[in-house]
């Protein structure tokens, strides 16, 4: 049994993590912006985290805590990509992480797990020998947007303050599962409504990760993390866009309506409509290396993609009744 502070406990990953930790009889202190966290022994509603940029601010939340799981972050919600938005990313993702890490070390916390992103590695995998080279934590970081850059700086700040804490950084790809947000629910919606989708000609691979598999990876990091700072990419499936559409259609029990369109034409349409980043995510490849986390933490996916998409489809249908 550990006493664990989970930041961002009200989010997509955090809510499932708190429930899993409680089921395994850990004592959870949940930091949330507002509201509750089912399964937590103690809930601390902090509002926005801009005020938590000093170690002193975090100290009361760390009393009698053995481990920290830091999930709270500013993501792409709101499309914050202009230069003026960088200050918020720097505050919430970098300064808050640095303050929390310093406070955790000073409070004698033994284990620290941080949720980062594969965006630190880059946005696409290079093609090589007829396949795609997986992005790895061993690669030179190449973040391309505010979120990725802020996560890379946060990783460095955490490493600088880690001290004797056993520290694990996880860099997941796109997540799926009940309660998911972002582009995948929109793709589920298009498939559920049986819309024809122009993706049949796309030949790519995208790594995906089920939320329950990510939660399981966090549990592994809490239980068996080695001394020092270790960083891992992870995924549970590499799948092409048309294969993903077919898998979603099977989970929803509807036909997959795919028609061919050259990827170059899709990207051209994306430029004309201002949706190029979304089109690039559908046409480009991004594959995550996962051998290192298997060797370092003994982690392998808990659920396969068919099982995970079936649970996601059930949630989606209930959500759209």
matplotlib code that plots the C-alpha trace (Angstrom):
import matplotlib.pyplot as plt

x = [0.0, 1.2, -0.1, -0.2, -0.9, -2.5, -2.6, -5.2, -7.3, -10.5, -9.3, -9.7, -6.7, -6.8, -10.3, -9.5, -6.2, -7.7, -10.3, -7.6, -5.3, -8.2, -9.1, -5.5, -5.9, -3.6, -4.6, -5.1, -5.0, -6.6, -5.8, -8.6, -9.5, -13.0, -15.4, -14.8, -12.6, -14.3, -12.2, -9.9, -9.5, -8.9, -9.8, -8.1, -9.9, -7.2, -8.8, -6.4, -2.8, -1.3, -1.0, 1.0, 4.4, 6.3, 7.4, 5.7, 2.3, 2.6, 4.0, 0.6, -0.6, 2.5, 2.2, 2.7, 2.8, 5.0, 4.5, 3.3, 1.6, 1.7, -1.0, -2.2, -1.3, -2.4, -3.2, -4.5, -8.0, -8.8, -6.2, -3.6, -0.8, -0.1, 3.0, 0.9, -0.3, 3.2, 3.2, 0.3, 2.0, 5.2, 3.4, 1.1, 3.3, 6.8, 6.8, 4.1, 6.0, 9.3, 7.7, 6.0, 9.2, 11.2, 8.5, 8.2, 12.0, 12.1, 9.1, 10.9, 8.6, 10.2, 8.6, 7.5, 5.7, 5.1, 2.8, 4.5, 3.7, 5.3, 5.0, 8.3, 9.9, 8.2, 5.1, 6.0, 8.1, 10.7, 10.2, 13.0, 13.5, 9.8, 8.6, 8.6, 11.3, 9.7, 10.1, 12.0, 13.0, 16.5, 16.0, 16.9, 13.7, 12.0, 8.8, 7.0, 4.2, 3.7, 2.4, 5.3, 7.9, 6.4, 6.4, 10.1, 11.0, 8.9, 10.8, 14.1, 12.9, 11.8, 15.1, 17.0, 15.0, 14.6, 17.4, 17.0, 13.4, 12.7, 11.4, 9.5, 8.4, 5.8, 5.4, 2.1, 0.7, -3.0, -5.2, -8.6, -11.1, -14.4, -14.5, -11.9, -11.7, -10.3, -10.3, -11.1, -14.7, -15.3, -14.0, -16.2, -19.1, -18.4, -18.2, -21.3, -23.3, -22.0, -20.4, -18.2, -14.6, -11.8, -9.1, -8.9, -5.6, -3.7, -0.8, 0.5, 0.9, -0.2, 0.5, -2.5, -2.8, -5.9, -6.4, -6.6, -3.2, -1.8, -3.1, -1.5, 1.8, 1.5, 1.0, 4.1, 6.1, 4.9, 5.7, 8.9, 10.5, 14.3, 16.5, 17.2, 15.2, 13.8, 11.8, 9.6, 7.5, 4.6, 1.7, -0.5, -1.1, 0.3, -2.6, -3.2, -6.0, -8.2, -7.6, -8.6, -11.8, -12.6, -11.9, -14.1, -16.9, -16.7, -16.9, -19.9, -21.4, -21.8, -20.2, -17.0, -17.6, -14.1, -13.3, -9.9, -8.4, -4.7, -3.2, -1.6, -5.1, -6.3, -3.4, -4.1, -7.7, -6.5, -4.4, -7.3, -9.7, -7.2, -7.4, -3.9, -2.7, -5.8, -5.3, -1.6, -2.4, -4.6, -2.1, 1.3, 2.9, 3.8, 5.1, 6.2, 9.0, 7.8, 10.6, 12.3, 9.3, 8.8, 12.5, 12.6, 9.2, 7.9, 4.9, 2.9, -0.6, -3.3, -6.1, -5.8, -7.2, -10.4, -11.3, -10.5, -12.4, -15.4, -15.5, -15.1, -17.9, -20.2, -19.5, -19.9, -23.4, -24.5, -23.2, -25.1, -28.5]
y = [0.0, 3.5, 7.0, 8.6, 12.1, 12.2, 15.5, 16.0, 13.3, 14.5, 14.0, 11.2, 9.3, 10.5, 9.3, 5.8, 5.8, 6.8, 4.0, 1.5, 2.6, 2.5, -1.0, -2.0, -0.6, 2.4, 5.6, 8.4, 12.1, 13.6, 17.1, 18.3, 21.6, 21.2, 18.5, 15.0, 12.0, 8.6, 6.3, 9.0, 9.2, 12.9, 15.4, 18.8, 21.2, 23.8, 25.6, 26.4, 25.5, 28.9, 29.6, 26.4, 27.5, 27.3, 24.4, 26.0, 25.9, 22.1, 21.3, 20.8, 18.4, 16.2, 15.6, 11.8, 11.1, 8.2, 8.7, 11.3, 10.7, 14.0, 14.1, 17.7, 19.7, 22.3, 20.4, 21.5, 22.3, 25.7, 25.4, 27.4, 27.6, 31.3, 32.9, 34.7, 31.3, 30.1, 31.8, 29.6, 26.4, 27.5, 28.2, 25.2, 22.5, 23.6, 25.9, 23.8, 20.5, 22.1, 23.3, 20.0, 18.0, 20.3, 20.0, 16.2, 15.8, 18.1, 16.1, 12.8, 11.4, 8.1, 7.7, 10.2, 9.4, 12.1, 11.9, 13.5, 12.9, 11.2, 14.8, 15.4, 13.0, 14.6, 14.4, 11.6, 8.5, 8.5, 5.8, 3.2, -0.1, -0.3, 0.5, 3.3, 3.9, 3.9, 7.1, 6.4, 8.1, 7.6, 9.9, 13.6, 15.4, 17.2, 18.8, 20.9, 22.6, 24.5, 21.4, 19.2, 21.9, 22.5, 18.8, 18.5, 21.4, 19.9, 16.6, 18.4, 20.4, 17.2, 15.5, 18.4, 18.1, 14.3, 13.7, 10.3, 9.9, 6.9, 8.9, 7.6, 9.7, 8.2, 9.4, 8.0, 8.5, 9.1, 7.6, 5.9, 4.5, 5.4, 9.1, 10.0, 13.5, 15.1, 13.8, 10.1, 10.7, 12.7, 9.7, 7.4, 9.7, 9.7, 5.9, 5.5, 7.8, 5.7, 8.6, 7.8, 8.5, 9.2, 7.2, 3.9, 4.9, 5.9, 3.6, 4.6, 3.4, 5.2, 4.0, 4.1, 3.3, 2.3, 4.3, 1.2, 0.1, 3.5, 3.2, -0.2, 1.2, 3.8, 1.0, -0.7, 2.5, 2.9, -0.6, -1.5, 1.8, 1.5, 4.1, 7.3, 8.9, 6.6, 7.7, 5.4, 5.6, 3.0, 1.9, -1.2, -1.2, 0.2, 0.5, 2.3, 4.8, 2.6, -0.4, 1.8, 2.8, -0.8, -1.8, 1.0, -0.1, -3.7, -2.4, -0.3, -3.1, -0.9, -1.1, 0.8, 3.1, 3.9, 5.3, 6.0, 9.5, 10.2, 11.4, 14.4, 15.5, 15.1, 17.3, 19.9, 20.0, 20.4, 23.4, 25.0, 24.5, 25.3, 21.7, 20.5, 19.4, 17.1, 15.7, 15.1, 13.1, 10.9, 10.5, 10.5, 7.7, 7.9, 4.7, 4.3, 2.0, -0.2, -2.7, -0.4, -0.2, -4.0, -4.5, -1.8, -2.1, -5.5, -3.7, -5.1, -4.1, -5.4, -5.3, -5.8, -3.2, -5.1, -5.3, -1.7, -0.5, -2.6, -0.9, 2.5, 1.7, 0.8, 4.1, 6.0, 4.5, 5.2, 8.7, 9.4, 7.8]
z = [0.0, -0.9, -0.2, -3.6, -4.8, -8.2, -10.0, -12.7, -11.0, -12.6, -16.2, -18.7, -17.4, -13.8, -13.1, -14.2, -12.4, -9.1, -9.4, -10.2, -7.3, -4.9, -6.1, -5.3, -1.8, -2.2, -0.4, -3.0, -2.5, -5.6, -6.9, -9.1, -10.6, -9.2, -8.3, -6.9, -7.7, -7.1, -4.9, -3.5, 0.3, 0.0, -2.7, -3.0, -5.4, -6.4, -9.3, -12.1, -11.3, -12.2, -8.4, -7.8, -9.2, -5.9, -3.9, -0.8, -2.6, -3.1, 0.4, 2.1, -0.5, -0.1, 3.7, 4.3, 0.6, -0.7, -4.4, -6.9, -10.3, -12.2, -14.9, -14.7, -17.8, -20.3, -23.6, -26.9, -25.6, -27.0, -29.9, -28.0, -30.7, -31.1, -29.5, -26.9, -25.6, -24.8, -21.4, -20.2, -21.4, -19.7, -16.4, -16.2, -17.8, -16.9, -13.8, -12.0, -12.7, -11.5, -8.3, -7.7, -8.3, -5.9, -3.2, -3.6, -3.2, -0.2, 1.3, 1.0, -1.7, -3.0, -6.4, -9.1, -12.3, -14.9, -17.9, -20.9, -24.6, -27.7, -29.1, -27.4, -29.9, -32.9, -35.0, -37.5, -37.9, -40.8, -43.4, -43.6, -45.4, -46.4, -42.9, -40.3, -37.7, -34.2, -32.2, -29.0, -25.7, -27.0, -29.9, -29.9, -28.9, -31.8, -30.5, -33.0, -31.1, -27.8, -26.0, -27.1, -26.3, -22.9, -22.1, -23.1, -20.8, -18.0, -18.4, -18.0, -15.0, -13.3, -14.0, -12.5, -9.2, -9.1, -6.6, -5.1, -6.2, -8.5, -11.5, -14.5, -17.5, -19.8, -23.4, -24.7, -28.2, -29.0, -26.3, -26.8, -24.4, -22.7, -22.0, -24.6, -26.1, -29.2, -32.8, -32.1, -30.9, -34.1, -36.1, -34.1, -35.0, -38.7, -38.7, -36.6, -39.0, -41.9, -43.6, -46.7, -45.6, -48.2, -46.4, -48.4, -50.1, -47.0, -46.3, -42.8, -39.3, -36.1, -32.6, -30.3, -26.6, -24.6, -21.5, -19.3, -20.7, -19.8, -16.3, -16.0, -17.1, -14.4, -11.9, -13.1, -12.8, -9.2, -8.2, -10.1, -11.3, -11.2, -9.4, -11.3, -14.1, -16.8, -19.8, -22.0, -25.1, -25.2, -27.3, -27.6, -31.4, -34.6, -37.2, -40.5, -40.7, -43.0, -40.7, -37.7, -39.5, -40.1, -36.5, -35.2, -37.6, -36.3, -32.7, -33.6, -35.8, -38.8, -42.3, -42.9, -45.9, -47.3, -50.7, -52.3, -52.5, -52.9, -49.6, -51.5, -52.4, -48.8, -47.6, -50.3, -49.1, -45.6, -46.5, -48.3, -45.4, -42.6, -41.3, -42.4, -39.0, -38.6, -42.1, -41.4, -38.4, -40.6, -43.4, -41.6, -39.6, -36.0, -34.4, -30.8, -29.6, -26.7, -26.1, -23.5, -21.2, -21.5, -20.4, -17.8, -16.1, -17.4, -19.0, -21.8, -22.9, -20.5, -23.1, -26.9, -29.3, -30.2, -26.5, -26.0, -29.0, -28.0, -24.6, -26.3, -28.8, -25.9, -24.2, -27.4, -28.0, -24.5, -24.7, -28.0, -27.1]

ax = plt.figure().add_subplot(projection="3d")
ax.plot(x, y, z, "-o")
ax.set_aspect("equal")
plt.show()
